[in-house]
Amino acid sequence: MTFAARLALALALGAAGGAVFYALNLPLPWMLGAMSFVTIAALSGAPVASAPRFRNAMVAVLGVLLGSQFNAEIFARIADWYVGLAGVAASSGLMIVLCTFYYRKVGGYDRTSAYFSSIPGGLSEMMVLGEAMGGDARRISLSHGVRILTAVFLIAFYFRLFEGYQPIGLIGAEVSALGWQDGLVLLACAALGWPGARLLRVPAAQLVGPLALSAAAHLSGLIGAMPPGEIVAAAQVALGAAIGARFVGARFREIWRIMFISVGAAMIMVAIAAAFALILGEISGSSKTALFLALAPGGLAEMSIIALSFGTAAAFVSTHHIVRIIILVVVAPAIFRLLPKDRQAP
């Protein structure tokens, strides 16, 4: 089967999963449905595939959408963000320490694989850095894939079942309501923001660049529109399918132990995020829900989509995740080099 056919199969399964979840009125239907169907297919040996460039193009659409959430009102509340940003650094540090210990003692991971599997963000960057420093690329990749899968499912269903949050339907504007001038501006934000951010070596360039240009366009009053809801839903299907396709080549009977251990690590991270959100919410008076999503160990795009879906401060959440990725990409490798090395067997 050609690569194009495998990609088409993954997207078709993702769309079917999204439609089923949407019909069942489940949270984040287009992303979670696609993620579920493609993950099951990948672990079953189905010939599905993910194209990084296509996935990144769809993430750029989400970046433009997130940028549309920035407005002048945000700057009036910017002082409230300092507590959350401090919490990002503190909670991330605690997640890394506890999960590195967990992966070493419970999972039997080597020092490098345990450390880079424990970092709650920058999935692609941590996979590359971990492998370059001698870690087990397969373990690191699977650990991060399971972290995102577990966090997204736990958080989305928790808010739906226990907090009573209802999804707001299709996120975005109606196609018929989007003028061609607004459409061109939104397209330019994606088309120029992604390569511009890559040129500047910005982490998560495919999302951060379009987000920054879209935010600037909306804050300046140049535009007030959002991408069409149908395109946003398609982007969520592509994102969910890409997460599921990470498990291609893995057979559950072969990697169940890594997956089981990684679910445990993800739950430790989610618990730390929840504890920090409760404490910081009491201290600052900020929304505990927004703080939790801002500190949660899911991916930047995934947590931001959850925030949008449930009508929570998406600009607040996405900004905190961007700051975390920048901190982790810059600081994590330097800290790793300072850690004591494993003792050599006599």
C-alpha positions in Angstrom: 0.0 0.0 0.0 1.4 3.4 -0.9 2.1 6.1 1.7 -0.8 8.2 0.3 -3.2 5.3 0.7 -2.1 4.7 4.3 -2.5 8.4 5.1 -5.9 8.4 3.5 -6.9 5.3 5.5 -5.8 7.0 8.8 -7.8 10.1 7.9 -10.9 8.1 6.9 -10.7 6.2 10.2 -10.2 9.4 12.0 -13.2 11.0 10.4 -15.3 8.0 11.1 -14.3 8.0 14.7 -15.0 11.7 15.0 -18.5 11.2 13.5 -19.2 8.4 15.9 -18.1 10.4 19.0 -20.0 13.4 17.7 -23.2 11.3 17.3 -22.8 10.0 20.8 -22.3 13.6 22.1 -19.0 12.8 23.6 -16.4 15.5 24.6 -13.9 16.7 21.9 -15.5 14.3 19.4 -13.4 15.1 16.3 -10.1 14.8 18.1 -10.8 12.0 20.6 -12.8 10.0 18.1 -10.0 10.1 15.5 -7.4 9.4 18.2 -9.3 6.3 19.4 -10.1 4.8 16.1 -6.6 5.3 14.7 -4.8 4.1 17.8 -6.8 0.9 17.8 -6.1 0.4 14.1 -2.4 1.1 14.6 -2.1 -1.4 17.5 -4.0 -3.9 15.5 -1.5 -3.7 12.7 -3.6 -1.7 10.2 -1.5 0.1 7.5 -2.2 3.7 8.8 0.3 6.5 8.5 0.8 10.2 9.5 2.4 12.9 7.4 4.2 15.4 9.6 3.8 18.2 7.1 0.1 17.7 6.7 -0.3 17.4 10.5 1.7 20.6 11.0 -0.5 22.4 8.4 -3.6 21.5 10.3 -1.9 22.5 13.6 -1.2 25.9 11.9 -5.0 26.2 11.5 -5.4 25.7 15.2 -2.8 28.3 15.9 -4.7 30.8 13.9 -7.9 29.9 15.8 -6.1 30.2 19.2 -4.7 33.6 18.1 -8.3 34.8 17.6 -8.9 34.4 21.3 -6.5 37.3 22.2 -8.2 40.6 22.9 -7.5 43.8 24.8 -9.3 42.4 27.8 -6.5 39.9 28.3 -4.0 42.7 29.0 -6.2 44.0 31.8 -5.8 40.6 33.5 -2.1 40.0 32.7 -1.1 40.5 36.3 -3.1 37.4 37.2 -0.8 35.4 34.9 2.4 35.6 37.0 1.2 33.1 39.5 0.3 30.6 36.8 3.6 31.1 34.9 5.5 30.5 38.2 3.3 27.4 38.6 4.4 26.2 35.2 8.0 26.1 36.1 7.5 24.6 39.6 5.0 22.0 38.6 7.0 20.9 35.5 10.1 20.5 37.7 8.2 18.3 40.2 6.7 16.2 37.3 10.2 15.6 35.9 11.7 14.7 39.3 9.0 12.3 40.3 8.4 10.7 36.9 12.1 10.2 36.3 12.3 8.4 39.6 9.2 6.4 38.7 10.5 5.4 35.3 13.8 4.3 36.8 12.5 2.4 39.8 9.2 1.0 38.4 9.9 0.9 34.7 13.5 0.0 34.8 14.4 2.7 32.2 17.9 3.8 31.7 18.9 7.3 33.0 18.5 9.1 29.7 15.3 7.5 28.6 13.7 8.0 32.1 14.6 11.7 32.1 13.4 12.6 28.6 10.3 10.5 28.9 9.4 12.5 32.0 9.4 16.0 30.5 5.8 17.2 30.2 6.0 19.0 26.9 7.9 19.5 23.6 7.3 15.9 22.4 9.2 16.1 19.1 12.1 18.0 20.7 12.4 15.6 23.6 12.4 12.6 21.3 15.2 14.1 19.2 17.3 15.2 22.2 16.7 12.0 24.1 17.9 9.8 21.2 20.9 12.1 20.5 22.0 11.7 24.1 21.8 7.9 24.0 18.3 7.2 25.1 15.9 4.5 23.8 14.0 6.4 21.1 11.2 3.8 21.0 10.6 4.1 24.8 10.7 7.9 24.8 8.4 8.1 21.8 5.8 5.6 23.2 6.0 7.3 26.7 5.2 10.7 25.3 2.5 9.3 23.0 0.8 7.6 25.9 1.2 10.7 28.1 -0.8 12.8 25.6 -3.3 10.1 24.9 -4.0 9.5 28.7 -4.0 13.2 29.6 -6.4 14.2 26.9 -8.9 11.4 27.6 -8.7 11.8 31.4 -9.1 15.6 31.3 -11.8 15.8 28.6 -14.0 13.1 30.2 -13.4 14.5 33.7 -14.7 17.9 32.8 -17.7 16.5 31.0 -18.7 13.9 33.6 -17.8 15.5 36.9 -17.8 19.3 36.3 -20.8 19.4 33.9 -19.0 21.2 31.1 -20.8 20.9 27.8 -18.9 21.1 24.5 -19.8 24.3 22.5 -20.2 22.4 19.2 -18.1 23.2 16.2 -15.4 25.6 17.2 -15.0 28.5 14.7 -17.0 30.6 12.4 -19.6 29.6 9.8 -18.1 29.3 6.3 -20.9 31.5 4.9 -20.1 34.3 7.4 -16.4 34.5 6.5 -15.7 37.2 4.0 -12.9 36.7 1.4 -10.8 39.5 2.9 -10.9 37.9 6.4 -10.2 34.6 4.8 -7.1 35.9 3.1 -5.8 37.5 6.4 -6.3 34.2 8.3 -4.6 32.2 5.5 -1.7 34.7 5.5 -1.3 34.2 9.3 -0.9 30.5 8.8 1.2 30.7 5.6 3.6 33.3 6.9 3.6 32.5 10.7 4.8 28.9 10.4 7.9 29.5 8.2 8.7 32.7 10.0 8.7 31.0 13.4 10.8 28.2 12.0 13.3 30.7 10.7 13.6 32.2 14.2 14.0 28.6 15.6 10.9 29.0 17.8 9.7 25.7 19.4 6.4 24.4 18.1 6.8 26.8 15.2 3.8 25.4 13.3 1.5 26.5 16.1 3.3 29.4 17.8 4.0 31.4 14.6 0.4 31.4 13.2 -0.9 32.0 16.7 1.3 35.1 17.1 0.4 36.6 13.8 -3.3 35.9 14.3 -3.2 37.4 17.8 -1.5 40.5 16.4 -4.1 40.8 13.6 -7.0 40.5 16.1 -5.5 42.8 18.7 -4.8 45.5 16.1 -8.4 45.3 14.9 -7.3 44.2 11.4 -9.7 41.2 11.6 -12.3 39.9 14.0 -13.1 36.5 12.3 -12.1 33.0 13.2 -11.4 30.0 10.9 -14.5 28.1 9.7 -15.7 25.5 12.1 -15.6 22.8 9.5 -11.9 23.4 8.8 -11.2 23.4 12.6 -13.0 20.1 12.9 -10.9 18.7 10.0 -7.7 19.9 11.8 -8.8 18.1 15.0 -9.3 14.9 13.0 -5.8 15.3 11.5 -4.3 15.9 15.0 -6.1 13.0 16.6 -5.2 10.7 13.7 -1.5 11.7 14.0 -1.5 10.9 17.7 -3.0 7.5 17.0 -0.6 6.8 14.1 2.4 7.2 16.5 1.7 3.6 17.6 2.2 2.2 14.1 4.7 -0.7 14.2 3.9 -1.4 17.9 2.0 -4.5 18.9 0.1 -4.3 22.1 1.4 -7.7 23.2 4.9 -6.5 22.7 4.7 -3.0 24.3 1.9 -3.3 26.8 4.4 -2.9 29.7 5.8 0.4 28.4 2.2 1.6 27.8 1.0 0.5 31.3 4.0 2.2 33.0 3.5 5.4 30.9 -0.2 5.6 31.9 1.0 5.6 35.5 3.5 8.4 34.8 0.8 10.4 33.0 -1.6 10.1 36.0 1.2 11.3 38.3 1.6 14.4 36.1 -2.1 15.0 36.0 -2.3 14.8 39.8 0.5 17.3 40.2 -1.2 19.7 37.8 -4.5 19.4 39.7 -2.8 20.0 43.1 -0.9 23.0 41.8 -4.1 24.4 40.2 -6.1 24.0 43.5 -3.3 25.7 45.5 -2.6 28.5 43.0 -6.3 29.1 42.4 -6.8 29.7 46.2 -3.7 32.0 46.3 -4.5 34.1 43.2 -8.2 33.9 42.9 -7.7 32.7 39.2 -10.0 30.1 37.7 -8.9 26.7 38.9 -10.1 25.1 35.6 -8.0 27.4 33.5 -5.0 26.9 35.7 -5.4 23.1 35.6 -5.5 23.1 31.7 -2.6 25.5 31.7 -0.5 23.2 33.9 -1.8 19.8 32.5 0.7 17.5 30.8 -1.1 17.2 27.5 0.2 18.8 24.4 -0.1 22.5 23.6 -2.5 22.0 20.8 -4.5 19.4 22.6 -5.0 21.3 25.9 -5.8 24.5 24.0 -8.5 22.7 22.0 -10.0 21.4 25.3 -10.0 24.9 26.6 -11.8 26.2 23.5 -14.2 23.3 23.4 -15.4 24.0 27.0 -15.3 27.8 26.7 -12.4 28.2 29.1 -9.7 30.9 28.7 -7.9 29.5 25.7 -5.4 32.4 25.4 -4.4 31.9 29.0 -4.0 28.2 28.5 -2.0 28.3 25.2 0.3 31.0 26.5 1.3 29.0 29.5 1.9 25.9 27.4 4.1 27.9 25.0 6.1 29.3 27.9 6.5 25.8 29.3 7.8 24.4 26.0 10.3 27.2 25.7 11.6 26.7 29.2 11.8 22.9 28.8 13.5 23.0 25.4 16.1 25.5 26.7 16.6 24.3 30.2 16.0 20.5 30.2 19.1 19.5 28.2 21.4 21.7 30.3 20.0 20.2 33.5 20.4 16.7 32.2 24.1 17.2 31.6 24.5 18.2 35.2 22.9 15.0 36.5 25.2 12.2 37.9 25.8 9.4 35.5 24.9 5.8 36.0 27.5 3.8 37.9 29.3 1.3 35.6 29.0 -2.3 36.6 32.3 -3.7 37.9 
